[in-house]
Amino acid sequence: MRTELRELARVQMGYSFRTRLELMEPGEIAVLQMRDLTDENRVDCSGLLRIEMEKLKEHHLVKPGDLVFRSRGQVSTSAILTEDPGKAVVAAPLLRIRVNSQSVLPEYLHWFINQPTAQAFLASRAKGTAQKMISKQALESLEVCVPPLDRQRTIVELAVLVEEEQNLMNRLAGKRRQYVSTIMMQLVEGE
């Protein structure tokens, strides 16, 4: 089944702050910013800025399973929120994607958005020259292929295994470089 993203999820603009976040009063509301999204497309909640917000509406709050989409810059991928940040909002220019359909898993939608085909579609609809921007409407019009839930779970499990394998390979390559460097230094020193 193919359907547009708007049929599967609600896309919401990030909260637009009128003042620099660093100048705001510290408080209990966490703010997810571009800097909190990792290269592995996860949301890192360990260093979230916390501020005081008075006029916060319930629909602005994020929850685990929400996707956070990078709408500006060279990278236009989504990151998934896997941990509970407590009371938290997404800051503009990020977009929040919340699945509202029983036919798609948030983890699958996250994987799908980050695939080359979806990325090519989004890149073709980017506006701007120096600073690329994907509009909410362009993201909502992304056509998503939605297989049965059991197949989605299999895809997500495979994606996790591939990511783990890549991380292990990178660690192994680093250890190999370190080992070879040690041997070469021993050769230099004549041991």
Secondary structure, 3 states (H helix, E strand, C coil): CEEEHHHCEEEEECECCCCCHHHCCEEEEEEECHHHECCCCEECCCCCEEECCCCCCHHHECCCCCEEECCECCCCCEEECCCCCCCEEEECCCEEEEECCCCCCHHHHHHHHCCHHHHHHHHHCCECCCCCECCHHHHHCCEEECCCHHHHHHHHHHHHHHHHHHHHHHHHHHHHHHHHHHHHHHHHCCC
